Amino acid sequence: MNSLLAAATLHNGVKMPWLGLGVYKVQEGEEALQAVKAAIKAGYRSIDTAALYQNEESVGQAIKESGVPREELFITTKVWNEDQRNDSVLEAFETSIQKLGLDYVDLYLIHWPVKEKYKQTWKVLEQLYKEGRIRAIGVSNFQIHHLEDLQSIAEIKPMVNQVELHPLLAQAELRDYCRKQEIQIEAWAPLGQGRLLEHPVLKEIAAKYNKSTAQVILRWDIQNGIVTIPKSVKESRIIENAAIFDFSLTETDIQKINALNEDKRFGGDPDHFTF
């Protein structure tokens, strides 16, 4: 884990970078285009988008303009809730692929566990995976009971579970479950949507290493075996977020960060979402 090229190995053997760029709430057009191009230029090889974000076209354009060979990149997108409810998962995938301008995606996720639909959705993802149109399939915002329910019908176990995860929502039980099941855990909103950057404990640890609080949080992720995808549209911040491979947190500091957990969500609750 000593460079931006460092990657986790998913249970099907596919390698997924530990650090990527998330583009939630990054505007379609110039903002998304420049953010993704800046990330790829800085050495990022993983980009995480979704149908919901409405910026897949700009992500695709940035990939094309980057000059980096497609096979060196790891591109994630997700199927949205309405497409699950409308039984239009296959059509949603085709739309995403078309917008991205790609022949395949590296990871396709069920965005939220829509009741009485996600098992049916999973069957479509399995089929696309078997056809070679997706290199890895997974889920997002799934709790342990969702994963257990899904696995009751799954031929293929999810390779990734992407969830809200940061020092105030450490998800220790879910992480432990996923580790035992060989499901790679991935953090969205790893910086608590920016709310943790002034946290006094994190600032104190950051000062010790002459690093930013964001860098300390992202390093905490990686040392805990968590794939992480911080969002930024500023080139300087994108570069700064990647400068986490030249130091290591001590076990004492990791424990201090672990102790900050409050089970506090800034995003939706997977058991009580209405979108």
N, C-alpha and C positions, 0 to 999 in steps of 0.2 A: 504493500500500500504506500509506495513512495513516489508516485507520480500520478498525473491526471489520466494516464493510460491504465492505471491499476483497475482491475475488474473482479467482481464477484463471479463465481461460476454457478449458474443455475442448475437445478437438478437434472436438466436434460443436456447439460454440457455447454450450453450457450453462455458466453461471457458478457456481463453487463457492467459498465463502468460504475465505480463507487460514487462518483460525483457527476451530476449532469445539470443542465439548465432547465428550470421549470418556466413555462410561459403563460401561466394562469393570469388573467387580467392584463396581458400585454396586447396592445391594440393591433389588429390586423392592419397591414400596410407598412409604412416606413419604420414604425417603432419595433414591431416584431421582426421585420427583415434585418434591421441593424443589430438588434440584440442577439439574434441567433448567429449572424455573421461574426459579431465580436467574440462570441463564446467559442465558435469553431476556430477562429483565428488565434484565440488564447490557448487552444489545445483541448477544449472540451470535445468529447465525442458522443455524448448522450444528450438528446433533446426530448423533453416531455411535453406533449400537447394533448389536446382532446377535442372532440367534436364541439363540446360546449364552449370552448374558448374562442371559437370562430376565427382562429388565426392559422389554420393548417396550410392555407395557400401561401402565406408569407413564410412559414417554416419551410415549406417545399422549395420556394424560390431561393431562400437563403442557402439551403443544402446545395442546390444546383449552382449557385454563384460562388460557393465556398471553394470549389476546386478540389475538395477532399473526396477521394473515392467512396462511393456509396457503402461498400463493404466495411469501411473503417468506422462508420457511424452506427449509433444505436438509437433508433427512433421509436418512441412510444406514443400511441394515441389510445383513445377510450371510446366506448359506446355509451351514449347518453341514455338517461332514464326513459324518455318518451319513446325512443326506438325499441326499448325492451317492452314497454307497455303496448306498443303498436305492432309487435312481432315483425319489426322491420330491421332486425340486427344485420342481416346480410346486406341489405341495401345501404345501411349506415356505414358498414365497412367499405363498401365499394365507393361511396361518396368520399370518405376520408382518404382512401388510396388515391383517388382521382385528384382531390385537392392538393395532396402532398406531392403528387407527380411521381409516385414510387410504384414499383412492382410488388413490393412486400413491406411489411413493418416488422421491426424486431420484437416489439412487445405490444399486445393488444389487451386492454383491461376492461372489465365490467366496472363502470364508473361508481355505481352505488348498488347495494343489494336490494333491488326492487322486489318487494314481496310477491311471491307466487310467480315470479318471472325469471329470476336470476338463474335457476336451474335450466330452464329452457334456453336462455341466452348462452349458457355455458356449452350446451350441446352444439350450438352454431360455431362458437369459438373453437371447440375441439375439431369440428369438420374443417374449418379454415386452416387450422394447424396441420392436420393430416394432409391437406392439399399443398402444404408448403408455402402458403401465402403469409404466414406469420411464423416467426422463429421461436417465439415463446408466448404463452398465454397466462393471464393472471387476473387478479381482482383488485378492487380498490374499496376502502372503507368497510371491509368485512371484519366482523368480530369473530371470536372463536366459534360461537354457535352457528353463524352463517357458514363458516368453513367446514364445520362438521356436517351440516346439512347438505352442503354442496358435494362433499366427498361421498355422500351416500349414493349419488348417481353418477359421479364423474368416472370416466375411463382414464382421464389424464388429470393428475393433480396440478393445481395452480402452481406456477413457478414463482410468482411474485404476489405479495399483498401490499399495496400502497395505501398508507393511512396517515392521518394527521399525527405527527409525532415530533415532540420538542421537549426541552427540559421540564416544562410544566405539565406535559402529558407524555410521560415516559413509556407507557404501554408495556410495562415489564412482563405481565402475564401473557399478553398476546405475542410479544417477541419470543418468549420462551417456547410457547406452543408452536409458532412458526419455525423456529430453529429445529425443534424435534421432528417436525413434519417435512423438513427440507424445503420450506417455502421462504423465499428471500423477502425480508421485510424492507420496505422503502418508505422514507419520510416525505410527506408533503407538508408545506408550511413549517420547515425545520427551524426557522427563526421566529416562530410564533407570529407570522405576518408582520415582523418588525417590532413586535411588542417586547421582545426580550433583550433588545440591544442595549438598554440602559439598566439592566438588572444588576444590582450592586455586587452580588457574588460572582456573576460572570465577568463583570468589569474588573474585579480584583484579580481573578485568575488570568484574564487577558493581559493585564499589566505585567504580570510575572513573566509571561512569555514574549512580551512586546508584540502582541497580536491584537486583532480586533475581537470584540465579543462574538461577532458572526463567525470568525475563523475558529474560535474556541468551540462554539456549538457544533459546527460542521466537523471538526476534528473528533468531538465526542461521539457524533454519529458513526463515523468511520471506525473508530476504535471499538465501538459496540457492535460492529458488523451490520450497520444500517446503511443502505444505499440512500443517498440524499440529493435533492434537486432544488436548491435555492433559486428563487426568482429575482432577477434584476434586469433593468433596461439600461443601466449605466455601465459603460465599458470599464471604467475604473473599478467599480464594485464587482463586476463579473470577474475581472482579473484577480482582485483581492480575495474573493471567495474561493478561488482555486489555489491560493497560496497556503495550503494546509498540509502539505506533504513534507515539510522540512522541520517539523517538530512533533513531539508526542506528549500527551498529557500524562501526568503520573497517575497511579492508581488512586492516590489520595484525592487528586483533583476530580477524577471521574466520579468518585464516591460523593464528593461535595455537589457535583452537578446532579447526580442521581437523586440526591436528597431534596432537590427543589421540586420534585413531582407533586402536583396538586390535583391530578386527574382533570385538568382544566382544558376545555375545548374552546377554540376560537371559531371553528367551523361547525358544520352540522353533526348531529348525533346519528350514527348509522341505524339506530333503532327508532328514531323519531324524526325523520326528515320528510318534508312535504313537497319536495320539488321533483 
